[in-house]
């Protein structure tokens, strides 16, 4: 059984999770990474995606859709500060579809190449989440 470590998921509204966990899959800007106890220190920004939290005992998992923010892995554990964090049990297809629509509008409205590229990347990530959830 892997060692447990301290994990916190924080959104602007509130502390969503504060618990001892076995693993967390984080959608980092450079790709997904699985964090276990004793992980090397890392600071990464988040891309839109699914945060999967595995609790001790190997059975229970919680999944959150996260967008924006960053994750900090330190000797004290893992802290994820997300601009948006929604429990998948509370996420509906309409919410995600609206986020995709907003991102499509951002791409269409962008007047500079850099802004258009950022908006397109966000749109691509949201569509990947939508496809992964079959919504």
WOFENWO-V532789 format. One line per field, one symbol per residue. ss: DSSP state (2 for helix, 1 for strand, 0 for the rest). phi: phi as a letter, one per 30 degrees, with the letter a starting at -180 (. if undefined). psi: psi as a letter, one per 30 degrees, with the letter a starting at -180 (. if undefined). Layout:
ss->???
phi->???
psi->???
This chain:
ss->000011111110001111111111111100111111000001111100111111100000111111111111110011111111111000002222222222222222200022222222222222222222200
phi->.dddbdbbcbcedaddbbadbcabccdddckdbccbeidddbbbdccelccccccejicdbbbbdbaijabbcbedkbbcccdbbbdddcdcddddddddddddddddddcceddddddddddedddddeddchc
psi->klkllkkkjklfeljekjlklelkjkilfglkkkklkgkkkkkllklkakjkkklkffekkkkkklklalkjklffakkjjkekjkkfffkleeeeeeeeeeeeeeeefkfkeeeeeeeeeeeeeeeeeeeefh.
